[in-house]
Amino acid sequence: MPDPHMVSVDDLLARVTAIFVGCGLRPENAQAVARVIVAGERDNCKSHGIYRIEGCLRVLAAGKVSPDAVPALHDSGKAVIEVDAGGGFSNPAFDAAVDALATRARETGLAALVIRDCLHFSALWHDVEALAARGLASLSMCPSYAFVAPAGGTEPLLGTNPIAFGWPRPGPQPYVFDFATSVAARGEIELHRRAGQPIPEGWAIDGDGAPTTDPETALAGAMLTFGGHKGSAISTMIELMAGAMLGEFMSREALDFMGGGGLLPRHGALVLALDPGTFAARSGRDPIAEGEKLLGAIGAQGARLPSARRFAAREAALRDGIALSDAEMAQLARFEAQGLAAVAD
């Protein structure tokens, strides 16, 4: 096996940003999108790394995303703050509103951010880590495309519907989990397809509702929720809270609106921010210190906290660089040289 190419985080960020600027994104949008893609590679989450560049370019080439959208913040002074992504990517919209959200959460104890009319392609840990760095607990969630069958069903109705939670800690790494409510992210099935490898049992069913380990059949059939009826219920909650409650598309509507699942979904997103100090103010206890008792006890048993591997990969990447294969380096070079023409059908 050839030795990997080691690329620094900063160098990869500059290259990916330049690709998006060259394809028409305004610089602020390009950097916001590139930042989350490079973070995926930095944290060794390949399904959310440079693999996602192609999907972003395809939606740009199809004219289904606004490359020069300027997020518009709408703040009525209440607990709910809105930011209109204007048909652009969700990441610039979150960046434009995160400080206002954090300020409101510290003022009132609890605040919510509604992101409207956005295209979403990335993991959600970026949202909750940004709020944890500001001393806040948070939840982030959004619908996606109707690729997932509800528990007991056979037809795709729910999205992969990710949810993330963040809790601030005294050190540099917060407590974070981020997962799809499907058994696996759809990108993981796509990566298995590209590699010609079967998917694990229990990930998906075919068009007749029978279990399958073939990634092609899975992508044409339906994915399954984690934990059976429990994951199905959580996924449904996300549809209601981050879709119906916001007046934004749910996963079936997003699929219909975009004319199928070949491009990134367009919908809304919901981020909740909570100030632990406000909630515990009258208790006389330090909520962060109390949280450390629990998290420390988990570690003392030898159990691994969620995101621990991701944080370890981050530390290594910041020190040694990001490992990219020959194929990944060639893909970057192709996007740099050809721009949107690289994804022309």
C-alpha positions in Angstrom: 0.0 0.0 0.0 1.5 3.4 -0.9 2.4 5.8 1.8 -0.2 8.4 2.4 0.3 12.1 1.6 0.5 14.2 4.7 -1.2 17.6 4.3 -1.4 20.2 7.1 -4.8 21.3 8.2 -4.2 24.8 7.2 -3.0 23.8 3.7 -6.0 21.6 3.1 -8.3 24.3 4.3 -6.7 26.8 1.9 -7.1 24.3 -1.0 -10.7 23.4 -0.4 -11.6 27.0 0.2 -10.0 27.9 -3.1 -11.9 25.2 -4.9 -15.2 26.7 -3.7 -14.2 30.2 -4.5 -13.2 29.1 -8.0 -16.7 27.6 -8.4 -18.5 30.8 -7.5 -19.0 30.8 -3.7 -18.5 34.2 -2.1 -15.3 33.9 0.0 -17.1 33.9 3.4 -19.4 31.1 2.3 -16.5 29.1 0.7 -14.5 29.3 3.9 -17.4 28.3 6.1 -18.2 25.2 4.0 -14.5 24.3 3.6 -13.9 24.6 7.3 -16.5 21.8 8.2 -15.2 19.6 5.3 -11.6 19.8 6.5 -12.7 19.3 10.1 -14.2 16.0 8.9 -10.8 14.9 7.5 -9.0 16.3 10.5 -11.1 14.2 12.8 -10.8 11.1 10.6 -14.5 11.1 9.7 -14.1 10.2 6.0 -17.8 10.2 5.3 -17.9 13.9 6.2 -14.5 14.9 4.8 -13.4 15.8 1.3 -15.8 13.1 0.0 -18.4 15.8 0.5 -16.8 18.3 -1.9 -18.3 16.5 -4.9 -21.9 16.8 -3.5 -21.4 20.5 -2.9 -20.2 21.0 -6.4 -23.0 19.1 -7.9 -25.6 21.2 -6.2 -23.8 24.3 -7.4 -23.6 23.0 -11.0 -27.3 22.2 -10.9 -28.1 25.8 -9.7 -29.9 24.5 -6.6 -27.9 26.5 -4.1 -27.3 30.2 -3.9 -23.5 30.6 -4.0 -23.5 34.3 -3.0 -26.3 34.1 -0.3 -25.8 36.4 2.6 -27.4 35.1 5.8 -30.1 37.4 7.2 -30.5 37.5 11.0 -33.9 38.1 12.4 -33.9 38.8 16.1 -37.1 40.0 17.8 -35.4 40.0 21.2 -37.2 36.8 22.3 -35.9 33.3 23.0 -36.1 32.3 19.4 -33.6 33.8 16.9 -34.0 33.1 13.2 -31.4 33.2 10.4 -32.5 33.0 6.8 -29.8 31.1 4.8 -31.4 32.4 1.6 -31.0 29.1 -0.2 -27.3 28.9 0.7 -25.4 26.3 2.7 -26.3 26.0 6.4 -22.7 26.6 7.7 -22.4 30.4 6.8 -25.9 30.9 8.3 -24.9 29.2 11.6 -21.7 31.2 11.7 -23.6 34.4 11.2 -26.0 33.7 14.2 -24.0 31.7 16.7 -22.8 34.8 18.7 -26.4 36.1 19.0 -27.6 32.7 20.0 -25.0 32.4 22.7 -25.7 35.9 24.1 -29.4 35.2 24.2 -28.9 31.9 26.0 -26.8 33.6 28.7 -29.4 36.3 29.1 -32.4 34.0 29.3 -31.0 30.6 30.2 -32.4 29.0 27.1 -32.5 30.1 23.5 -33.2 28.6 20.1 -31.8 29.2 16.6 -34.0 28.5 13.6 -32.0 28.2 10.4 -34.3 28.6 7.4 -34.0 27.6 3.8 -30.6 26.0 3.9 -28.8 23.2 2.2 -27.1 20.8 4.7 -24.4 18.3 4.1 -22.2 18.2 7.2 -22.0 16.7 10.6 -23.6 18.7 13.5 -20.7 18.5 16.0 -19.5 21.8 14.7 -22.6 23.5 16.0 -22.5 22.0 19.5 -18.7 22.3 19.8 -18.9 26.0 19.0 -21.5 26.5 21.7 -19.6 24.4 24.3 -16.6 26.6 23.7 -18.9 29.5 24.8 -19.8 27.6 28.0 -23.2 26.4 26.8 -24.9 23.0 26.5 -26.7 22.5 23.3 -28.7 20.3 20.9 -28.6 20.5 17.1 -30.9 18.6 14.8 -32.3 18.6 11.2 -34.2 16.4 8.8 -32.7 15.3 5.6 -34.1 13.1 2.7 -36.7 10.3 3.2 -34.3 7.4 2.8 -35.2 5.6 6.1 -38.1 3.3 6.8 -39.9 3.7 10.2 -39.7 0.8 12.6 -42.1 -1.9 11.3 -42.4 -0.3 7.9 -40.8 -0.9 4.5 -41.1 2.4 2.6 -38.6 5.3 3.1 -40.4 8.1 5.0 -37.9 9.5 7.6 -34.6 11.1 7.0 -31.2 10.0 8.4 -32.1 12.9 10.8 -28.9 13.6 12.8 -28.9 14.9 16.3 -25.9 16.2 18.3 -25.4 17.2 21.9 -22.6 19.2 23.5 -21.7 19.9 27.1 -18.9 22.2 28.1 -15.9 20.8 30.1 -13.0 22.5 31.9 -10.5 21.2 29.3 -10.2 21.8 25.6 -12.6 18.9 24.6 -16.3 19.1 25.4 -18.5 16.1 25.8 -20.1 15.6 22.4 -22.1 13.1 20.6 -23.3 13.4 17.0 -25.1 10.6 15.2 -27.7 9.9 12.6 -30.9 8.2 13.8 -30.4 5.7 11.0 -28.1 2.8 11.8 -25.4 4.5 9.7 -25.0 7.7 7.8 -26.0 7.4 4.1 -22.5 8.5 3.2 -21.1 5.3 4.9 -23.2 3.2 2.5 -22.0 5.2 -0.4 -18.4 4.7 0.7 -19.0 0.9 0.9 -20.5 1.0 -2.6 -17.5 2.9 -4.0 -15.1 0.4 -2.4 -17.1 -2.6 -3.6 -17.7 -3.8 -0.1 -20.9 -5.2 1.5 -22.5 -3.3 4.3 -23.1 -4.9 7.7 -26.4 -6.7 8.3 -29.1 -4.6 9.8 -28.3 -1.4 8.0 -30.9 -1.6 5.2 -33.7 -3.4 3.4 -34.4 -3.9 -0.3 -37.5 -2.6 -2.1 -39.5 -5.6 -0.8 -38.5 -5.1 2.8 -36.0 -7.9 2.9 -32.7 -7.4 4.6 -29.7 -6.7 2.3 -25.9 -6.3 2.6 -25.5 -5.0 -0.9 -24.9 -1.2 -0.9 -26.5 -0.7 -4.3 -29.6 -2.5 -3.2 -29.6 -0.6 0.0 -29.4 2.8 -1.7 -32.3 1.8 -3.9 -34.3 0.4 -0.9 -34.6 1.9 2.6 -32.2 2.4 5.4 -33.1 1.4 9.0 -33.2 3.4 12.2 -30.9 2.4 15.1 -32.4 0.7 18.0 -35.6 -0.3 16.2 -38.7 1.6 17.5 -36.6 3.8 19.8 -34.5 5.2 16.9 -37.6 5.5 14.8 -39.3 7.6 17.6 -36.3 9.9 17.9 -36.2 10.3 14.2 -39.8 11.2 14.1 -39.3 13.8 16.9 -36.6 15.4 14.7 -39.0 15.6 11.8 -41.5 17.3 14.0 -39.2 19.7 15.8 -36.8 20.6 13.0 -39.4 20.4 10.2 -43.0 20.8 11.1 -42.5 23.1 14.1 -40.3 25.4 12.1 -42.6 25.5 9.1 -39.8 24.1 7.0 -39.6 20.9 4.8 -39.7 17.5 6.4 -37.7 14.7 4.8 -40.4 13.6 2.3 -41.0 17.2 1.2 -37.3 17.9 0.8 -37.0 14.8 -1.4 -39.9 15.9 -3.6 -38.7 19.5 -3.8 -35.3 18.6 -5.0 -36.6 16.0 -7.5 -34.9 13.0 -5.9 -31.9 12.3 -3.6 -29.1 13.0 -6.1 -28.4 16.4 -4.7 -28.0 17.9 -1.2 -31.3 18.4 0.7 -32.9 21.8 1.2 -34.7 22.2 4.5 -34.4 24.0 7.9 -32.5 23.2 11.1 -32.9 23.8 14.8 -30.2 24.5 17.4 -31.1 24.8 21.2 -28.6 26.5 23.5 -28.8 26.2 27.3 -26.8 28.0 30.0 -26.0 25.5 32.8 -25.2 28.4 35.2 -28.7 29.8 34.9 -30.4 26.5 35.4 -28.3 25.7 38.5 -28.2 29.2 39.9 -30.4 28.6 42.9 -29.0 25.2 43.7 -25.7 26.4 45.1 -23.9 23.8 43.0 -21.5 24.1 40.1 -23.1 22.3 37.1 -19.9 21.9 35.3 -18.1 20.4 38.3 -21.1 18.1 38.9 -20.9 17.0 35.3 -17.2 16.2 35.7 -18.0 13.8 38.5 -20.1 11.7 36.1 -17.8 12.0 33.1 -14.8 11.2 35.3 -16.6 8.1 36.7 -17.3 6.9 33.2 -13.7 7.1 32.3 -12.6 5.5 35.5 -14.4 2.4 34.5 -12.4 2.2 31.3 -15.4 3.3 29.2 -14.7 5.5 26.2 -16.6 8.8 26.0 -18.2 9.6 22.6 -16.0 11.6 20.2 -12.9 10.4 22.1 -11.5 8.8 18.9 -12.4 11.8 16.9 -10.5 14.1 19.4 -7.5 11.8 19.3 -7.5 11.9 15.5 -7.8 15.7 15.7 -4.7 16.0 18.0 -2.7 13.7 15.6 -3.8 15.7 12.5 -2.9 19.0 14.1 0.5 17.6 15.0 1.3 15.5 12.0 -1.0 16.5 9.2 -4.0 14.8 7.5 -3.3 11.6 5.7 -4.7 11.6 2.1 -4.5 8.8 -0.4 -3.3 9.1 -4.0 -6.9 9.0 -5.2 -7.9 11.7 -2.8 -5.0 13.9 -3.9 -5.9 13.3 -7.5 -9.5 14.3 -6.8 -8.5 17.5 -5.2 -6.3 18.3 -8.1 -9.1 17.6 -10.5 -11.5 19.9 -8.7 -8.8 22.6 -8.6 -8.2 22.3 -12.4 -11.7 21.7 -13.7 -14.0 23.4 -11.1 -17.7 22.6 -11.8 -16.7 20.9 -15.1 -15.3 18.1 -12.9 -18.8 17.0 -11.9 -20.5 17.5 -15.3 -22.6 14.5 -16.3 
